């Protein structure tokens, strides 16, 4: 009887842990994601983010291409280098993060600006089907294609 209670308790604990710390695997970022608009919001176009995984050992960077198609404003494109940070999640309780840097970012700079991304997102969910980002910091002056909090669905 005690063994059954122990097994039942451990199964319940596993479900509680998965609810508290949903699976966030930043290795699932590569691919194309399309913005999901909140219910009731009319969208007049589309927003697609495509993450490409490079090999940093060969000098390749992770690359993000953003494509915005708006019925009224037309098409716009932007590209960024990105760095995913799992931060020991969920063991240390830190939320995974995504840093975006401009394509022309000065990686040789010796001061602390080298570490300052153009935007910092917390990754709230990254699964096979859905990506949810919460913007924490924006370091761009002027207009940008970078969104605030945004939800995406995978399209490829």
Order of alpha helices (4+ residues) and beta strands (2+ residues): alpha-beta-beta-beta-beta-beta-beta-beta-beta
